[in-house]
């Protein structure tokens, strides 16, 4: 398992993202071509070509993106005792405002043990490495963590995201964190945790309130669960002298408890 040669796929089928999804289908289970396309585009894959194929491929090749991601896999797999994974590098949907503003023009997804990375033009290779670090940390947390993904609750997901972004900060510094880590002040985050998230911390990911609380849709603050998850992880790491690596197998409840202890 390694970096899939999506360069060849894009050479052949760049103008037809649905055909790209048909090529991915053998790597996933229980989804039709249509549902897979819907799922991947929901999480950032391009719906239609935004720039010329030659321009995009030339840019990705100049950055050696497939080789860089292969090296990243070898490095982090050893560092975190991580799993093997198939990695798919594909164009990002640059029309999505939230991707441009919150995620610095890139997006990623862990799905059925596969890792998807969606890029546009890369102006700093560390941005690509930071995205891979975040997404691969998810796989390692899911492997080593105390709760199976099928049993995840809101708090588990919040801490999952917080730990992954903490791993980015430790490797590359604050500059390479996602935009949502700095949307709110510590005082605002503390209040959002106590008032909005704590009462629902144990809801399953299938609960109707999970996505609005996690992503901050509707009347909730943007990236609510993500932002507070990072806040809780940062606070725990600072007060307990831990790192994202040492917390790979720590219970989410213990990490969140640091907030109650400080009140």
C-alpha positions as CSV (number, residue, x, y, z in Angstrom):
1,X,0.0,0.0,0.0
2,X,1.4,3.4,-0.9
3,X,0.8,6.5,-3.1
4,X,-1.5,5.5,-5.9
5,X,-0.5,6.8,-9.4
6,X,-3.2,9.3,-9.8
7,X,-0.9,11.3,-12.1
8,X,-1.7,8.7,-14.7
9,X,-5.4,8.9,-14.0
10,X,-5.4,12.6,-14.3
11,X,-3.6,12.4,-17.6
12,X,-6.3,10.2,-18.9
13,X,-9.5,11.4,-17.2
14,X,-8.9,14.9,-15.7
15,X,-11.9,16.4,-17.5
16,X,-14.2,13.7,-16.0
17,X,-14.1,13.6,-12.2
18,X,-16.7,10.9,-12.2
19,X,-14.4,8.6,-14.2
20,X,-11.7,9.3,-11.6
21,X,-14.1,8.0,-8.9
22,X,-14.7,4.9,-11.0
23,X,-11.0,4.2,-10.8
24,X,-11.1,4.7,-7.0
25,X,-14.0,2.3,-6.5
26,X,-11.9,-0.9,-6.2
27,X,-10.3,0.6,-3.1
28,X,-13.6,1.3,-1.2
29,X,-16.5,-0.9,-0.1
30,X,-20.3,-0.7,-0.3
31,X,-20.5,2.6,-2.3
32,X,-21.8,3.1,-5.8
33,X,-19.9,5.3,-8.2
34,X,-22.5,8.0,-7.7
35,X,-22.3,7.9,-3.9
36,X,-18.5,7.9,-3.9
37,X,-18.4,10.9,-6.1
38,X,-20.9,12.7,-3.8
39,X,-18.9,11.8,-0.7
40,X,-15.5,12.8,-2.1
41,X,-16.7,16.1,-3.5
42,X,-18.5,16.9,-0.2
43,X,-15.0,16.7,1.4
44,X,-13.1,18.7,-1.1
45,X,-12.5,16.8,-4.3
46,X,-13.0,18.9,-7.5
47,X,-16.4,18.6,-9.2
48,X,-15.2,20.0,-12.5
49,X,-11.9,21.2,-13.9
50,X,-11.0,24.7,-12.8
51,X,-7.7,25.1,-14.6
52,X,-6.1,23.4,-17.6
53,X,-4.9,19.8,-17.1
54,X,-1.4,20.7,-18.3
55,X,-1.1,23.6,-15.9
56,X,-2.2,21.6,-12.9
57,X,-0.1,18.5,-13.7
58,X,3.0,20.6,-14.4
59,X,2.6,22.3,-11.1
60,X,2.2,19.1,-9.1
61,X,5.1,17.4,-10.9
62,X,7.3,20.4,-10.3
63,X,6.6,20.0,-6.6
64,X,7.3,16.2,-6.8
65,X,4.1,15.8,-4.8
66,X,3.7,12.1,-5.3
67,X,7.3,11.4,-4.1
68,X,7.1,13.9,-1.3
69,X,4.0,12.2,0.1
70,X,5.6,8.8,-0.2
71,X,8.5,10.1,1.9
72,X,6.1,11.6,4.4
73,X,4.3,8.2,4.7
74,X,7.6,6.4,5.5
75,X,8.7,9.0,8.0
76,X,5.4,9.3,10.0
77,X,4.7,5.5,9.8
78,X,7.9,4.9,11.6
79,X,7.5,7.8,14.0
80,X,3.9,6.9,15.1
81,X,3.9,3.2,14.4
82,X,1.3,3.9,11.9
83,X,-0.7,1.7,9.5
84,X,-0.2,1.1,5.8
85,X,-2.5,3.2,3.7
86,X,-3.4,4.0,0.1
87,X,-2.9,7.7,-0.7
88,X,-4.8,9.4,-3.4
89,X,-3.7,12.9,-4.6
90,X,-6.4,14.7,-6.6
91,X,-7.4,18.3,-7.4
92,X,-9.3,20.4,-4.8
93,X,-12.6,22.1,-5.3
94,X,-11.3,25.7,-5.3
95,X,-14.8,27.1,-5.6
96,X,-15.6,26.2,-2.1
97,X,-15.2,29.3,0.1
98,X,-14.6,27.4,3.3
99,X,-11.8,25.4,1.7
100,X,-10.1,28.6,0.6
101,X,-10.6,30.5,3.9
102,X,-10.5,27.8,6.6
103,X,-8.2,25.2,5.1
104,X,-5.8,27.4,3.0
105,X,-6.9,26.0,-0.3
106,X,-6.4,22.3,0.4
107,X,-8.4,19.5,2.0
108,X,-8.0,15.9,3.1
109,X,-10.0,12.9,4.1
110,X,-9.5,9.5,5.8
111,X,-12.0,7.0,4.5
112,X,-12.1,3.2,4.8
113,X,-8.4,3.1,5.6
114,X,-7.5,5.2,2.6
115,X,-6.1,8.8,2.7
116,X,-7.3,11.4,0.2
117,X,-5.4,14.6,-0.3
118,X,-7.0,17.4,-2.4
119,X,-4.6,20.1,-3.7
120,X,-4.7,23.1,-6.0
121,X,-1.5,25.1,-6.7
122,X,1.1,24.5,-4.0
123,X,3.2,27.5,-3.2
124,X,4.9,26.0,-0.1
125,X,5.5,22.3,0.0
126,X,5.2,22.4,3.8
127,X,1.5,23.2,3.4
128,X,1.2,19.8,1.6
129,X,3.2,18.1,4.3
130,X,1.1,19.7,7.0
131,X,-2.1,18.4,5.4
132,X,-0.6,14.9,5.2
133,X,0.5,15.1,8.9
134,X,-3.0,16.0,10.0
135,X,-4.7,13.3,8.0
136,X,-2.2,10.5,8.8
137,X,-2.4,11.4,12.5
138,X,-6.1,10.6,12.3
139,X,-5.3,7.1,11.1
140,X,-2.7,6.6,13.9
141,X,-5.1,7.9,16.5
142,X,-7.9,5.5,15.2
143,X,-5.4,2.6,15.3
144,X,-3.9,3.3,18.8
145,X,-6.8,5.1,20.5
146,X,-9.0,3.6,23.2
147,X,-12.2,3.7,21.2
148,X,-13.1,2.2,17.8
149,X,-14.2,4.6,15.1
150,X,-17.7,3.0,14.9
151,X,-18.2,3.9,18.6
152,X,-17.0,7.5,18.3
153,X,-18.9,10.3,20.0
154,X,-18.7,14.1,19.6
155,X,-15.9,14.5,22.1
156,X,-13.8,11.7,20.5
157,X,-14.1,13.5,17.1
158,X,-13.2,16.9,18.7
159,X,-10.0,15.5,20.3
160,X,-9.2,13.6,17.1
161,X,-9.1,16.9,15.2
162,X,-7.3,18.7,18.0
163,X,-4.5,16.2,18.3
164,X,-4.0,16.2,14.5
165,X,-3.6,19.9,14.4
166,X,-1.3,19.8,17.5
167,X,0.9,17.4,15.5
168,X,1.1,19.9,12.7
169,X,2.1,22.7,15.1
170,X,4.8,20.5,16.6
171,X,6.3,19.6,13.2
172,X,6.0,22.9,11.3
173,X,4.9,25.7,13.7
174,X,1.7,27.8,14.0
175,X,2.2,29.1,10.5
176,X,1.1,25.8,9.0
177,X,-2.0,25.3,11.2
178,X,-5.4,25.5,9.6
179,X,-7.2,28.8,9.7
180,X,-9.8,27.7,12.2
181,X,-7.3,27.2,15.1
182,X,-7.2,31.0,15.6
183,X,-10.8,32.0,15.1
184,X,-11.6,32.5,18.8
185,X,-10.0,33.7,22.0
186,X,-9.4,31.2,24.9
187,X,-12.2,32.9,26.8
188,X,-14.6,32.3,23.9
189,X,-13.5,28.7,23.5
190,X,-14.0,28.0,27.2
191,X,-17.5,29.4,27.0
192,X,-18.4,27.5,23.9
193,X,-17.2,24.3,25.5
194,X,-19.2,24.8,28.6
195,X,-22.4,26.2,27.0
196,X,-22.6,24.5,23.6
197,X,-20.5,21.3,23.5
198,X,-20.2,19.8,27.0
199,X,-23.9,18.9,27.2
200,X,-23.7,17.0,24.0
201,X,-20.2,15.6,24.3
202,X,-21.4,12.0,24.4
203,X,-23.7,12.0,21.4
204,X,-22.9,9.5,18.6
205,X,-21.7,10.7,15.2
206,X,-25.0,9.6,13.8
207,X,-26.9,12.0,16.0
208,X,-28.6,14.9,14.2
209,X,-26.7,17.5,16.2
210,X,-23.3,16.0,15.6
211,X,-22.4,17.7,12.3
212,X,-23.8,21.2,13.2
213,X,-21.8,21.1,16.5
214,X,-18.7,19.7,15.0
215,X,-18.5,21.9,11.9
216,X,-20.4,24.9,13.2
217,X,-23.3,25.1,10.8
218,X,-26.6,26.8,11.2
219,X,-26.5,29.2,14.2
220,X,-23.3,27.6,15.7
221,X,-19.9,29.3,15.5
222,X,-17.9,28.1,12.5
223,X,-15.7,25.0,13.0
224,X,-17.0,24.9,16.6
225,X,-16.0,21.3,17.5
226,X,-12.7,21.5,15.7
227,X,-11.7,24.8,17.4
228,X,-12.7,23.7,20.9
229,X,-11.0,20.3,20.4
230,X,-7.8,22.0,19.5
231,X,-8.2,24.3,22.5
232,X,-8.6,21.3,24.9
233,X,-5.6,19.5,23.4
234,X,-3.4,22.6,23.6
235,X,-4.3,23.1,27.2
236,X,-3.6,19.5,28.1
237,X,-0.3,19.5,26.3
238,X,0.8,22.8,28.0
239,X,-0.2,21.9,31.5
240,X,0.8,18.2,31.4
241,X,3.9,18.5,29.2
242,X,2.5,16.0,26.6
243,X,2.8,15.8,22.8
244,X,0.5,14.6,20.1
245,X,2.5,11.5,19.9
246,X,2.4,10.7,23.6
247,X,-1.4,11.2,23.5
248,X,-2.1,8.8,20.6
249,X,-3.7,6.3,23.0
250,X,-5.1,8.7,25.6
251,X,-8.8,8.8,26.4
252,X,-10.6,11.8,25.1
253,X,-12.3,12.2,28.5
254,X,-9.0,12.6,30.3
255,X,-7.8,15.2,27.8
256,X,-11.0,17.2,28.2
257,X,-10.9,16.9,32.0
258,X,-8.1,19.5,32.1
259,X,-10.7,22.2,31.5
260,X,-12.8,21.2,34.5
261,X,-9.7,21.1,36.7
262,X,-8.8,24.7,35.8
263,X,-12.2,26.2,36.6
